[in-house]
Amino acid sequence: MTTAMTTTLMPPADRLLGLSFFCGLDAAALSRVSAGVNEVNARGGTVICRRGEACRCLYIVVHGQVKLILETPQGGEKVVELVGPGGCFGGSSIVLDRSHALTAEALTDSRLVMVAKATVLAELERTPEFTRAIIGSLSHRLQFLIGALEDCMLRSGTERVIGYLLNQLPAGSADGNGTVTLPTKKGVIASQLNLTHEHFSRILRDLATDGLIEVEGRNVRMPDLGRLRARLNGARRRRNDSPQSTLRRAEPDCAPAYR
C-alpha cells in the first residue's frame, strides 16, 4: 500500500451538479456545500483512510475504484465493498460520530470529492434534498450488505459466482449471450464473494468445462444466459426443497481474508 494522495482546489459549484448528491440543491445550498469541498487524486494502492481513524469528511468517488476492507493482524484483508464512480463512503461514520469502520484503498488511480464533516452535518439540518440523498445512500449500502450476508450464509460458492456474473450484465439482458469484463482482479472479487482465490478460480473452470462460460483474462462470455440462469435457479430450488434448508453454514473454504 502507498500513501500518494494529492489534494487539489475545490471544484467549481457547477461541477458538483454532476454528482447525484448535489443535483437537487438550489444555488444557495450549492454555494454553501462547495465551500466545504476539496478534490483529491489518489494513485492505485493509496490508503485513503484507515479503520479506527477519525472520520473528517464524506468521500465521493468521481473516477476510479476504491475498495473498502477489513484488515487482519496477519496482513490479510477481506473486501467488504467496491466503490465506483458516484459511490461514497464515510457517511455512516459522520452521522453516528464514530471513527471509520473500514479501511479504504484506491484500487486504481482515482479522483474523489471530499465534503467536510461540518458541511455534511450542517446541510443535513437545513437541506431536505441533501438529507434524502444521504439517507438513500445509507439505505442502499444496508441493502447491499444484507444481500452479501445472505449470499455468504445461504448460497453456495457456485451460486455466488453465477449471481455475480449475471449482476454484471446490463439491466434487462435477454436470454441470449452476454460478455462482461471483471471490474478488478480475481483475488479481490473472490474476497468480496467470501471465497478463496483458489475456490473462485476452480468454480470458473468448472463452469467453463460445463460450457456455461468462456474465460479469457478478465473477459467472461456467457454463451447461453438462459441456461446459466436455469443452473442458478435449479440450485436454489434444490436447496429450498432440502429439509435442512432453513439455514446453512458458509462453505468450509469461504475465506474471511485473502493475501
QUITAUR-V914161 format. One line per field, one symbol per residue. psi: psi as a letter, one per 30 degrees, with the letter a starting at -180 (. if undefined). Layout:
psi=???
This chain:
psi=klhjkkkllkllefffffkffffgkleeeeeeeffgklkkkklkfkjelkkflkjflkkkkekakkkklkklffglljkekkkakflllfeeeeefhllkflkkkkelklklkkjkeeeeeefeefjeeeeeeeeeeeeeeeeeeeeeeeeeffkleeeeeeeeeefflkkgklhbllklkkfaleeeeeeeghlleeeeeeeeeeeeefgflkkjbfkjkjfjeeeeeeeeeeeeeeeffkfgfekklkkegkkfll.
